[in-house]
């Protein structure tokens, strides 16, 4: 087994640890086989692209490409050019939201890949 353990296939957190022959995620409690994690990641991955066609992956830094009105919790507007670090791609977002990220000044929220641009 490699020195670096694969992230949890369910919640994508990197705090996994070994317990016997299994890998365990302390964040969501998911358990999976270490052998299956390498095979499952290739099949389960999907390609998510930003507004200009760059491929996005977990941990990327992106900027907001258009003003976004925030609903609820006081509202507000996320301005164009706001830099968002450490995004996480999700499959179970609300509507067609496929990014989970912490936006400075607003906190944790889901974004659409069509309104962000990858910082190269």
KOLTORKOL-702046 format. One line per field, with one value per atom (N, C-alpha, C): x, y, z; residue number from 1; residue in one letter; atom name. Coordinates in nm, 2 decimals, decimal comma, always signed. Each point is the difference from the previous one (the first is absolute). Example, Ala and Ser with C-alpha at 12.3 -4.5 7.8 and 13.67 -1.06 7.14 Angstrom:
2
x <- [+1,32 -0,09 +0,09 -0,04 +0,09 -0,08]
y <- [-0,57 +0,12 +0,12 +0,11 +0,11 +0,11]
z <- [+0,78 +0,00 +0,00 -0,07 +0,00 +0,08]
n <- [1 1 1 2 2 2]
res <- [a a a s s s]
atom <- [N CA C N CA C]
END
This chain:
120
x <- [+0,09 -0,09 +0,09 -0,04 +0,08 -0,01 +0,09 +0,01 -0,12 -0,05 -0,11 -0,13 -0,09 -0,13 -0,10 -0,08 -0,10 -0,11 -0,05 -0,11 -0,13 -0,09 -0,12 -0,08 -0,05 -0,08 -0,14 -0,05 -0,13 +0,01 +0,08 +0,00 +0,12 +0,10 +0,12 +0,10 -0,02 +0,09 +0,12 +0,12 +0,13 +0,04 -0,08 +0,04 -0,02 +0,02 -0,02 +0,12 -0,04 +0,10 -0,02 +0,10 -0,01 -0,06 -0,08 -0,05 -0,01 +0,11 +0,01 +0,02 -0,09 +0,01 -0,09 -0,07 -0,09 +0,06 -0,05 +0,03 -0,13 +0,01 -0,11 +0,01 -0,12 -0,01 -0,06 +0,07 -0,06 -0,10 -0,01 -0,10 -0,14 -0,01 -0,13 -0,03 +0,11 -0,01 +0,00 +0,03 +0,00 +0,12 -0,01 +0,11 +0,00 +0,12 +0,02 +0,13 +0,01 +0,12 +0,11 +0,12 +0,11 +0,03 -0,02 +0,01 -0,11 -0,12 -0,11 +0,01 +0,07 +0,00 +0,07 +0,11 +0,07 -0,09 -0,07 -0,09 -0,12 -0,06 -0,12 +0,01 +0,12 +0,02 +0,00 +0,06 +0,01 -0,14 -0,09 -0,13 -0,10 +0,02 -0,10 +0,03 +0,12 +0,04 -0,08 -0,03 -0,07 +0,08 -0,01 +0,07 -0,09 +0,05 -0,07 +0,09 -0,06 +0,07 -0,05 +0,09 -0,04 -0,06 -0,03 -0,07 +0,08 +0,13 +0,07 +0,06 -0,04 +0,04 +0,11 +0,06 +0,11 -0,06 +0,07 -0,04 +0,03 -0,11 +0,02 +0,02 +0,08 +0,02 -0,01 -0,02 +0,00 +0,12 -0,01 +0,11 +0,04 -0,06 +0,04 -0,04 +0,06 -0,04 -0,07 -0,11 -0,08 -0,04 -0,04 -0,05 -0,14 -0,09 -0,13 -0,01 -0,07 +0,01 -0,12 -0,10 -0,11 -0,06 -0,06 -0,06 -0,11 +0,00 -0,10 -0,08 -0,13 -0,08 -0,02 +0,02 -0,01 -0,13 -0,07 -0,14 +0,02 -0,09 +0,00 +0,12 -0,01 +0,11 +0,05 -0,09 +0,04 +0,03 +0,00 +0,02 +0,14 +0,01 +0,12 +0,04 +0,11 +0,05 +0,15 +0,03 +0,13 +0,05 +0,10 +0,05 +0,09 +0,00 +0,09 +0,14 +0,08 +0,14 +0,03 -0,10 +0,02 +0,07 +0,11 +0,08 -0,05 -0,02 -0,05 +0,10 +0,06 +0,11 -0,06 +0,07 -0,04 -0,14 -0,04 -0,14 +0,00 -0,13 -0,02 -0,12 +0,02 -0,10 -0,10 -0,12 -0,11 -0,09 -0,07 -0,10 -0,14 -0,02 -0,13 -0,04 +0,04 -0,03 -0,14 -0,04 -0,14 -0,01 -0,10 -0,01 +0,12 +0,06 +0,11 +0,13 +0,00 +0,12 +0,10 +0,12 +0,10 +0,13 +0,00 +0,12 -0,04 +0,07 -0,02 +0,13 -0,02 +0,12 -0,03 +0,10 -0,01 +0,03 -0,10 +0,02 +0,03 +0,11 +0,04 -0,11 -0,04 -0,10 -0,14 -0,02 -0,13 -0,01 +0,12 +0,00 -0,02 -0,04 -0,02 -0,12 +0,02 -0,12 +0,03 -0,10 +0,01 +0,00 +0,08 +0,02 -0,02 -0,04 +0,00 +0,13 +0,05 +0,12 +0,00 -0,12 -0,02 +0,02 +0,02 +0,02 +0,14 +0,09 +0,13 +0,11 +0,12 +0,11 +0,12 +0,06 +0,12 +0,11 +0,07 +0,12 +0,12 +0,06 +0,11 +0,14]
y <- [-0,12 +0,12 +0,12 +0,11 +0,12 +0,08 +0,09 +0,08 +0,10 +0,04 +0,09 -0,07 +0,01 -0,07 +0,08 -0,07 +0,07 +0,06 +0,11 +0,07 -0,09 +0,04 -0,08 +0,02 -0,12 +0,01 +0,06 +0,01 +0,06 +0,15 +0,04 +0,14 +0,08 -0,07 +0,05 +0,06 -0,02 +0,05 -0,08 +0,06 -0,07 -0,05 -0,01 -0,04 -0,15 -0,08 -0,14 -0,07 -0,12 -0,08 -0,14 -0,09 -0,14 -0,07 -0,09 -0,08 -0,15 -0,07 -0,13 +0,01 -0,08 +0,00 +0,11 +0,08 +0,10 +0,14 +0,10 +0,14 +0,06 +0,09 +0,06 +0,15 +0,06 +0,15 +0,04 +0,07 +0,05 +0,10 +0,07 +0,11 -0,06 -0,10 -0,05 -0,14 -0,07 -0,14 -0,10 +0,04 -0,10 -0,09 -0,13 -0,09 -0,07 -0,02 -0,06 -0,07 -0,09 -0,08 +0,08 -0,01 +0,08 -0,04 -0,13 -0,04 +0,05 +0,02 +0,05 +0,15 +0,07 +0,14 +0,05 -0,07 +0,04 -0,03 -0,11 -0,03 +0,09 +0,02 +0,08 +0,14 +0,06 +0,14 +0,03 -0,09 +0,02 +0,00 -0,10 -0,01 +0,11 +0,04 +0,10 +0,14 +0,03 +0,14 +0,04 +0,13 +0,06 +0,13 +0,05 +0,12 +0,12 +0,10 +0,12 +0,11 +0,09 +0,10 +0,14 +0,10 +0,13 +0,08 +0,13 +0,07 +0,02 -0,03 +0,02 -0,14 -0,11 -0,13 -0,07 +0,06 -0,06 -0,11 -0,11 -0,11 +0,04 -0,02 +0,03 -0,13 +0,01 -0,12 +0,05 -0,09 +0,04 +0,08 +0,10 +0,08 +0,12 +0,01 +0,11 +0,14 +0,10 +0,14 +0,06 +0,06 +0,06 +0,14 +0,08 +0,13 +0,00 +0,09 +0,01 +0,08 -0,04 +0,06 +0,09 +0,01 +0,09 +0,03 +0,11 +0,03 -0,10 -0,05 -0,10 +0,06 +0,01 +0,04 -0,12 +0,03 -0,11 +0,01 -0,11 -0,01 -0,04 +0,05 -0,04 +0,05 -0,01 +0,04 +0,14 +0,09 +0,14 +0,04 -0,10 +0,04 +0,05 +0,08 +0,06 -0,04 +0,04 -0,03 -0,04 -0,11 -0,05 +0,07 +0,08 +0,08 -0,08 +0,05 -0,06 +0,01 -0,10 +0,00 -0,05 -0,03 -0,06 -0,13 -0,02 -0,12 -0,10 -0,12 -0,11 -0,11 -0,03 -0,10 -0,14 -0,10 -0,14 -0,04 +0,00 -0,05 -0,15 -0,05 -0,14 -0,03 -0,09 -0,04 -0,10 +0,02 -0,08 -0,05 -0,11 -0,06 +0,03 +0,03 +0,01 +0,14 +0,10 +0,14 +0,03 +0,12 +0,04 +0,05 -0,05 +0,03 -0,05 +0,09 -0,03 +0,06 +0,02 +0,05 -0,12 +0,01 -0,11 +0,03 +0,12 +0,04 +0,04 -0,05 +0,04 +0,07 +0,12 +0,09 +0,10 +0,05 +0,11 +0,13 +0,08 +0,13 +0,11 +0,07 +0,10 +0,10 +0,03 +0,09 -0,05 -0,13 -0,06 -0,14 -0,06 -0,14 -0,11 -0,11 -0,12 +0,01 -0,03 +0,00 -0,08 -0,03 -0,08 +0,09 -0,03 +0,08 -0,08 +0,06 -0,07 +0,02 -0,10 +0,01 +0,10 +0,03 +0,10 +0,14 +0,03 +0,14 +0,02 -0,10 +0,02 -0,02 +0,05 -0,02 -0,04 -0,11 -0,05 +0,09 +0,02 +0,08 -0,09 +0,04 -0,09 +0,03]
z <- [+0,00 +0,00 +0,00 -0,07 +0,00 +0,13 +0,01 +0,12 +0,01 -0,11 +0,00 -0,03 +0,10 -0,01 -0,09 -0,08 -0,08 +0,08 -0,05 +0,07 +0,00 +0,08 +0,02 -0,14 -0,05 -0,13 +0,02 +0,13 +0,02 +0,02 +0,10 +0,03 -0,04 -0,06 -0,06 +0,10 +0,13 +0,10 +0,00 +0,04 +0,00 +0,13 +0,10 +0,13 +0,02 -0,10 +0,01 +0,08 +0,05 +0,07 -0,02 +0,03 -0,02 +0,12 -0,01 +0,11 -0,06 +0,03 -0,06 -0,15 -0,07 -0,15 -0,06 +0,08 -0,04 +0,01 -0,08 +0,03 +0,05 +0,10 +0,07 -0,01 -0,02 +0,01 +0,13 +0,08 +0,13 -0,02 -0,11 -0,02 -0,03 -0,08 -0,04 +0,05 +0,05 +0,04 -0,11 -0,12 -0,11 +0,01 -0,03 +0,00 -0,14 -0,05 -0,13 -0,01 -0,09 -0,02 -0,06 +0,04 -0,06 -0,14 -0,04 -0,14 -0,09 +0,05 -0,08 -0,02 +0,09 -0,01 -0,13 -0,04 -0,13 -0,12 +0,00 -0,11 -0,01 +0,12 +0,00 -0,03 +0,03 -0,03 -0,15 -0,08 -0,14 -0,06 +0,05 -0,06 +0,05 +0,13 +0,05 -0,03 -0,05 -0,03 -0,13 +0,01 -0,12 -0,03 -0,12 -0,03 +0,02 +0,08 +0,02 -0,06 -0,08 -0,06 +0,04 +0,01 +0,04 -0,12 +0,01 -0,10 -0,13 +0,00 -0,12 -0,05 +0,07 -0,05 +0,07 +0,10 +0,07 +0,09 +0,02 +0,08 +0,15 +0,08 +0,15 +0,07 +0,11 +0,09 +0,14 +0,10 +0,14 +0,04 +0,07 +0,05 -0,09 -0,11 -0,09 +0,06 -0,05 +0,03 -0,12 +0,02 -0,11 +0,04 -0,10 +0,02 -0,06 +0,06 -0,04 -0,13 -0,10 -0,13 -0,03 +0,09 -0,01 +0,14 +0,02 +0,13 +0,04 +0,12 +0,05 +0,11 -0,01 +0,11 +0,10 +0,12 +0,11 +0,06 +0,00 +0,06 +0,15 +0,08 +0,14 +0,08 +0,14 +0,09 -0,03 -0,02 -0,02 -0,14 -0,09 -0,14 -0,03 -0,10 -0,04 -0,14 -0,05 -0,13 +0,00 -0,06 -0,01 -0,13 +0,01 -0,12 -0,09 -0,13 -0,10 +0,05 -0,02 +0,04 +0,14 +0,08 +0,13 -0,01 +0,07 -0,01 +0,10 -0,04 +0,08 +0,00 +0,12 +0,00 +0,05 -0,04 +0,05 -0,03 -0,12 -0,04 +0,02 +0,01 +0,01 -0,10 -0,09 -0,10 +0,07 -0,03 +0,06 -0,10 +0,02 -0,09 +0,05 +0,13 +0,05 +0,04 -0,08 +0,02 -0,03 +0,06 -0,03 -0,14 -0,07 -0,14 -0,08 -0,08 -0,08 +0,06 +0,13 +0,07 +0,02 -0,05 +0,01 +0,07 +0,07 +0,08 +0,14 +0,10 +0,14 +0,04 +0,05 +0,03 +0,11 +0,06 +0,10 -0,07 -0,02 -0,06 +0,10 -0,02 +0,10 +0,02 +0,13 +0,03 +0,00 -0,05 +0,00 +0,06 +0,01 +0,06 -0,10 +0,05 -0,08 -0,09 -0,13 -0,09 -0,12 -0,08 -0,12 -0,12 -0,10 -0,12 -0,12 -0,11 -0,13 -0,07 -0,07 -0,07 -0,11 -0,05 -0,11 +0,04 +0,13 +0,05 +0,06 -0,02 +0,06 -0,11 +0,02 -0,09 +0,08 -0,05 +0,07 -0,01 +0,12 +0,00 -0,04 -0,11 -0,05 +0,06]
n <- [1 1 1 2 2 2 3 3 3 4 4 4 5 5 5 6 6 6 7 7 7 8 8 8 9 9 9 10 10 10 11 11 11 12 12 12 13 13 13 14 14 14 15 15 15 16 16 16 17 17 17 18 18 18 19 19 19 20 20 20 21 21 21 22 22 22 23 23 23 24 24 24 25 25 25 26 26 26 27 27 27 28 28 28 29 29 29 30 30 30 31 31 31 32 32 32 33 33 33 34 34 34 35 35 35 36 36 36 37 37 37 38 38 38 39 39 39 40 40 40 41 41 41 42 42 42 43 43 43 44 44 44 45 45 45 46 46 46 47 47 47 48 48 48 49 49 49 50 50 50 51 51 51 52 52 52 53 53 53 54 54 54 55 55 55 56 56 56 57 57 57 58 58 58 59 59 59 60 60 60 61 61 61 62 62 62 63 63 63 64 64 64 65 65 65 66 66 66 67 67 67 68 68 68 69 69 69 70 70 70 71 71 71 72 72 72 73 73 73 74 74 74 75 75 75 76 76 76 77 77 77 78 78 78 79 79 79 80 80 80 81 81 81 82 82 82 83 83 83 84 84 84 85 85 85 86 86 86 87 87 87 88 88 88 89 89 89 90 90 90 91 91 91 92 92 92 93 93 93 94 94 94 95 95 95 96 96 96 97 97 97 98 98 98 99 99 99 100 100 100 101 101 101 102 102 102 103 103 103 104 104 104 105 105 105 106 106 106 107 107 107 108 108 108 109 109 109 110 110 110 111 111 111 112 112 112 113 113 113 114 114 114 115 115 115 116 116 116 117 117 117 118 118 118 119 119 119 120 120 120]
res <- [x x x x x x x x x x x x x x x x x x x x x x x x x x x x x x x x x x x x x x x x x x x x x x x x x x x x x x x x x x x x x x x x x x x x x x x x x x x x x x x x x x x x x x x x x x x x x x x x x x x x x x x x x x x x x x x x x x x x x x x x x x x x x x x x x x x x x x x x x x x x x x x x x x x x x x x x x x x x x x x x x x x x x x x x x x x x x x x x x x x x x x x x x x x x x x x x x x x x x x x x x x x x x x x x x x x x x x x x x x x x x x x x x x x x x x x x x x x x x x x x x x x x x x x x x x x x x x x x x x x x x x x x x x x x x x x x x x x x x x x x x x x x x x x x x x x x x x x x x x x x x x x x x x x x x x x x x x x x x x x x x x x x x x x x x x x x x x x x x x x x x x x x x x x x x x x x x x x x x x x x]
atom <- [N CA C N CA C N CA C N CA C N CA C N CA C N CA C N CA C N CA C N CA C N CA C N CA C N CA C N CA C N CA C N CA C N CA C N CA C N CA C N CA C N CA C N CA C N CA C N CA C N CA C N CA C N CA C N CA C N CA C N CA C N CA C N CA C N CA C N CA C N CA C N CA C N CA C N CA C N CA C N CA C N CA C N CA C N CA C N CA C N CA C N CA C N CA C N CA C N CA C N CA C N CA C N CA C N CA C N CA C N CA C N CA C N CA C N CA C N CA C N CA C N CA C N CA C N CA C N CA C N CA C N CA C N CA C N CA C N CA C N CA C N CA C N CA C N CA C N CA C N CA C N CA C N CA C N CA C N CA C N CA C N CA C N CA C N CA C N CA C N CA C N CA C N CA C N CA C N CA C N CA C N CA C N CA C N CA C N CA C N CA C N CA C N CA C N CA C N CA C N CA C N CA C N CA C N CA C N CA C N CA C N CA C N CA C N CA C N CA C N CA C N CA C N CA C N CA C N CA C N CA C N CA C N CA C N CA C N CA C N CA C]
END
